[in-house]
């Protein structure tokens, strides 16, 4: 069967997506709304989950009282509701009891990539850049590298750094030094 043309595809809005979830139509399927398309999420490997959890804890220790570090939760954008592995968002966290963080709340996002690097680097980067998220990091487990994407313009980030050692200061908190090696360290490794 031939691949449908982009014009043949039905795009979903965020409210439509919420209605699908609330009605239970998606069942137990793990999907994200990305650019109006429902995309099945890849299975999360143990090392992916453990690294994301470890990195979230590390960032929580550095950003206590400055930001809410969210782990494996959705964010709401104009035509997308992705679930980044880590979202660093504005306080107070009580404001997220009735809604997911939106663009105005997000300092930066982090994805942990083992098998999902191409999607994280191309598809999610384009969505995050188009939304105007100022900073996006990808922890590439296979390469043991941190991709830092900044300065969004249209559907791409115009600045990219690839780090494996040293420290990095997030744009939102230049006084905070984050050890790159600590983000790349596999739990127990």
N, C-alpha and C positions, 0 to 999 in steps of 0.2 A: 504494500500500500504506500503510495507516495506521501511524503511529508506535506502537511497542510501549509498553504501560503500564510504569511503573517496577516493578510487581510481577512483570511478565513477564520482566524482565531478569535474566540470570545474573551475579551479582557474583563477581569473582575475588579470591582472597586473595593476599597477597604470595608465600607459598610456591608457590601454583599458577602465578602469573605467572613465577616463577623457573624452574619446571619447563617451561613453554611455551618460554621463551627457550633453556634448555639443550637441549631436544629439537629446536630449530631450526624449530618449527612456525610461528613468525612470520616466518621467512626474513629478508629485508633490510628489512622494514617497520619504520619508526621509530615506535614507540608508547611511551606512558607509561601506567602504572597510576594512575588518578586516582579516588579514592573507590570502588575496586572495579571501575571500568569501564576497558576498554582504549581509549585515545584516540590516534588517529593524530596525530603531531606535524606541525605545519605546516612547510613547507620553509623552511630558514634562508636569508635573503637575505645577500648579501655584506656589506652595511652592518651587519646584525644581528650576524653572526659577528665582524666586525672590531671593532665597538664592545664586545662582550662580552670579547673577548680583550684589548683595550686597557684596559678597566676592571679586569679581573682583574690585569693587570700593575701597574697603578697601586695597587690595593689591596695587592698583594704587597709593594710597596715600602714602604707605610705600616705594614703589619702583620707585617713580618719578625720572627720569633722570638716573636710573640704568637698567631698563628693560621695555619691552613692555608687558603689561598684556592684552592678547587677550581673548575675551569672545565669546563662542559658535562658534568657527571657526575651519576649518580643519587644520591638519598638514599632511605632506607627509613623509611617511617612505618607506622602500624598497618594501613591499608588502601590505601596509595598508595606508588608508587615513581616520583615525578616526577624530571625532570632539569632542575633550575634552571640558568640560564646561569652563575650564580656562587653558590657556597655557601661561607660563611666558617665554618670549623669548628675544633674543638679540636685542638691538637697532642697527641702526635706523629702525623704523617701515616702512619707505619708501621702504626698500628692499623687502617688502611683497606685493608690488603693482603688481608684475609680477609672483609671486610664493607664495605658502604657506610655512610657516616655516618648515624646515627639521631638522633632527637629530642634525646637527651642530649648530642650532640656539636655541635649547630648553634647558632652565635651569631646569624647572620642569613642571609637568602637574597635574591638579586637576580635579577630577570628583565629581559631587554631586550625591549621590545615595539615592533614596527613594525606587523605585521598581527595580532598575537596579543593586543593590549591587553585586549579584552573577556574573553578566557579567563583571562589573567593577573590581571586586576583582580577578576573575579567567582569563577570556578571555583577557581583556584589559591589566591587569597586565603582563600576559605572553608576549603579543605583545610589550608592552613598555620595558620590561626587555630584550627581545631578540634584540630590536633595540639599547639598551644601554642607554636609558634615565636614568640619574643618580638618579632621585627622582620622586616619584609619590605619590600623596595624594588622599585619598578618604574621602569626608565629608559624613558620614553615618547619614542621617537625622533621621531615625527611632530610632537609638541607641544614637544619639547625641554624636558621637565619631568621631575623626579624625584618620584615618589609614595612617601612614607614612611608605612608602616602599622605601628602599634605597639599594644600592650595588647590581646592577643587575649582574646576572651571568647566561648565557644561556637564559632559558625561565622563570626565576624566580628572585625575589628579595630575597636577603639573610638576610636582616635586616627588621624587622617590629616592629613598635611601635604603640600602640593604646592609644590616649590621649583624655581626656575630659576637662582638665583644664590646666592652665599654659601657657607657651610661647614655641615657637619653632623657631629655626633659620634654614632657608633653607641652604643647602650646598653651593649654589652659592653666598649667601650673609649672612655670619655668623654674620655680624654686625647688621642685621635686626632682631628684635624680633617681632614675630607675635603672637598675643593673640589667643589661641585656642578657647576660649569661644566666641570670636567675629566671628570666622569662623562658629561656630556651632549655633549662634543665628539666629533663624528664623526671617525674616523681620516682624516687628511689634510685636515680641514676646520676 
